[in-house]
Amino acid sequence: MTLRVMLISPAAGPALRAARFDDDAPLDAAAAARAEAAAGALPAASTRLTAPSARCRQTARALGLDARPEPGLRDLDAGRWRGLTLEEVAAAEPEAVATWLADPEAAPHGGESVRALADRTGGWLDSLAGGDGRVLAVVEPAVVRALVVHALGLPPHAFWRLDVPPLSLTGLSGRAGRWNLRCGRPLGPAGAP
């Protein structure tokens, strides 16, 4: 049987628009309205999940999903950079940012490396092996990128080469450990699955 794992990136609230390392800030009214407008475009799923962040939980609610939080799908732990913008961190710690962007094993912020994120979320994906059906999960863009890197066996530095727009659907389908990718469909009438 084929398993479909459909990943929805959250609406672009203030933290995403500011390129801020996750500070668990809620969505603003405009972002929630964009998610509500996309609610009718969701594919059917037997399992509905959400990352534990406020942004993902609120996006799931605005989309009309009764989704349960899945701790294994939490965002990258940015350590002491949490709540800061990339611009602020680059000004204060330019060498640390350069190292982090160049080396998937690096975690100069004291949190989680890109490799560790891909391993953790990949472990969650691997735990679904042998299953069938459809899983729909609202997860942070970094988690989408990490899952794509893991599923396709890409080198970890490819993480930085993947863009995940807000309120887009990325699909992984497969069986016996072989995944196919369908990426970046916008939610809404034009991108409805």
C-alpha positions as CSV (number, residue, x, y, z in Angstrom):
1,M,0.0,0.0,0.0
2,T,1.0,3.6,-0.6
3,L,1.3,6.1,2.2
4,R,0.8,9.8,1.5
5,V,2.3,12.3,3.9
6,M,1.0,15.8,3.1
7,L,2.8,18.7,4.8
8,I,1.3,22.1,5.0
9,S,3.5,25.1,6.0
10,P,1.8,27.6,8.4
11,A,0.4,31.0,7.5
12,A,3.0,33.7,7.5
13,G,2.6,35.4,10.8
14,P,4.9,38.2,12.1
15,A,7.8,35.9,13.0
16,L,8.0,34.3,9.6
17,R,7.7,37.7,7.8
18,A,10.5,39.0,10.0
19,A,12.8,35.9,9.4
20,R,12.7,35.5,13.2
21,F,13.9,32.3,14.8
22,D,10.8,30.7,16.3
23,D,9.6,32.6,19.3
24,D,6.3,30.7,19.4
25,A,4.4,33.9,18.5
26,P,0.8,33.5,17.5
27,L,-0.6,34.3,14.1
28,D,-1.9,37.8,13.5
29,A,-5.4,38.4,12.2
30,A,-4.3,38.7,8.6
31,A,-2.4,35.4,8.6
32,A,-5.4,33.6,10.3
33,A,-7.7,35.1,7.6
34,R,-5.4,33.7,4.8
35,A,-5.5,30.3,6.4
36,E,-9.3,30.4,6.8
37,A,-9.6,31.3,3.1
38,A,-7.7,28.2,2.2
39,A,-9.7,25.8,4.4
40,G,-11.7,24.3,1.5
41,A,-8.6,23.3,-0.4
42,L,-7.4,20.6,1.9
43,P,-7.0,17.0,0.8
44,A,-8.7,14.3,2.8
45,A,-6.6,12.5,5.4
46,S,-7.1,9.7,7.9
47,T,-4.6,11.2,10.3
48,R,-4.3,14.9,11.0
49,L,-1.3,16.3,12.9
50,T,0.2,19.6,13.8
51,A,3.6,20.7,15.1
52,P,3.3,21.9,18.7
53,S,4.1,25.6,17.9
54,A,1.3,28.2,18.3
55,R,1.7,29.2,14.6
56,C,1.1,25.6,13.4
57,R,-1.8,24.9,15.9
58,Q,-3.5,28.1,15.0
59,T,-3.0,27.5,11.2
60,A,-4.5,24.0,11.6
61,R,-7.5,25.5,13.5
62,A,-8.0,28.2,10.9
63,L,-7.9,25.5,8.2
64,G,-10.7,23.7,10.0
65,L,-8.5,20.7,11.0
66,D,-9.0,18.8,14.1
67,A,-5.3,18.0,14.4
68,R,-3.4,16.5,17.3
69,P,0.0,17.9,18.3
70,E,3.0,15.7,17.3
71,P,6.1,16.5,19.3
72,G,8.4,14.8,16.8
73,L,7.4,17.5,14.3
74,R,8.5,20.4,16.3
75,D,10.6,23.2,14.7
76,L,14.4,23.4,14.8
77,D,15.7,24.3,18.2
78,A,17.6,27.6,17.6
79,G,19.0,27.7,21.2
80,R,20.0,31.2,22.3
81,W,19.0,32.6,18.9
82,R,15.3,32.0,19.6
83,G,13.2,35.1,19.2
84,L,15.9,37.0,17.3
85,T,15.9,37.8,13.6
86,L,18.5,36.4,11.3
87,E,19.7,39.9,10.7
88,E,20.2,40.6,14.4
89,V,22.1,37.3,14.9
90,A,24.3,38.0,11.8
91,A,25.2,41.4,13.1
92,A,26.1,40.0,16.6
93,E,27.6,36.7,15.6
94,P,28.6,36.8,11.9
95,E,31.1,33.9,12.1
96,A,28.6,31.7,14.0
97,V,25.9,32.4,11.3
98,A,28.3,31.6,8.5
99,T,29.3,28.4,10.1
100,W,25.7,27.4,10.7
101,L,24.7,28.1,7.1
102,A,27.7,26.2,5.7
103,D,27.9,23.2,8.0
104,P,24.8,21.0,8.6
105,E,26.5,19.5,11.7
106,A,27.0,22.9,13.4
107,A,24.8,24.3,16.2
108,P,26.6,27.5,17.3
109,H,23.4,28.7,18.9
110,G,23.5,25.8,21.4
111,G,20.4,24.2,20.0
112,E,19.9,21.7,17.2
113,S,21.9,21.3,14.0
114,V,20.3,20.9,10.6
115,R,21.5,17.3,10.5
116,A,19.9,16.6,13.9
117,L,16.6,18.2,12.7
118,A,16.7,16.0,9.6
119,D,17.5,12.9,11.7
120,R,14.8,13.6,14.3
121,T,12.0,14.3,11.8
122,G,13.3,11.6,9.5
123,G,12.9,9.2,12.4
124,W,9.3,10.2,12.7
125,L,8.8,9.6,8.9
126,D,10.5,6.3,9.1
127,S,8.2,5.2,12.0
128,L,5.3,5.4,9.5
129,A,6.9,2.7,7.3
130,G,4.6,-0.1,6.3
131,G,1.6,2.0,6.9
132,D,-0.9,3.2,4.3
133,G,-3.4,5.9,4.2
134,R,-3.1,9.7,4.2
135,V,-1.4,11.8,6.9
136,L,-1.9,15.6,6.8
137,A,0.4,17.7,9.1
138,V,0.8,21.4,9.6
139,V,4.5,21.9,10.2
140,E,7.1,24.7,10.2
141,P,9.0,25.3,6.9
142,A,12.3,24.0,8.4
143,V,10.5,20.7,9.2
144,V,9.2,20.4,5.6
145,R,12.7,21.0,4.3
146,A,14.3,18.5,6.7
147,L,11.7,15.8,5.8
148,V,12.3,16.3,2.1
149,V,16.1,16.0,2.6
150,H,15.6,12.8,4.6
151,A,13.0,11.2,2.3
152,L,14.9,11.8,-0.9
153,G,18.3,11.0,0.6
154,L,19.6,14.4,-0.2
155,P,22.9,15.7,1.3
156,P,22.1,17.7,4.4
157,H,23.4,21.0,2.9
158,A,20.5,20.8,0.4
159,F,18.3,21.9,3.3
160,W,19.3,25.5,2.6
161,R,18.4,25.2,-1.1
162,L,14.7,24.4,-0.5
163,D,12.1,27.1,-0.3
164,V,8.8,26.4,1.4
165,P,6.2,29.2,0.9
166,P,3.6,29.8,3.6
167,L,0.3,27.9,3.2
168,S,1.8,25.5,0.6
169,L,1.3,21.7,0.4
170,T,4.3,19.4,0.0
171,G,3.5,15.8,-0.5
172,L,5.6,12.7,0.0
173,S,4.2,9.4,-1.2
174,G,5.8,6.0,-1.1
175,R,6.1,2.5,0.2
176,A,8.9,0.3,1.5
177,G,11.2,3.3,2.2
178,R,11.0,4.8,-1.3
179,W,9.5,8.3,-1.4
180,N,8.3,10.5,-4.2
181,L,8.0,14.3,-3.8
182,R,5.3,16.7,-4.9
183,C,6.2,20.1,-3.6
184,G,5.0,23.6,-3.1
185,R,1.4,23.6,-4.3
186,P,-0.4,26.7,-2.9
187,L,-3.5,26.0,-0.9
188,G,-6.6,27.7,-2.5
189,P,-8.7,27.3,-5.6
190,A,-5.8,27.3,-8.0
191,G,-3.7,24.9,-6.1
192,A,-6.4,22.6,-4.7
193,P,-5.4,19.0,-4.8
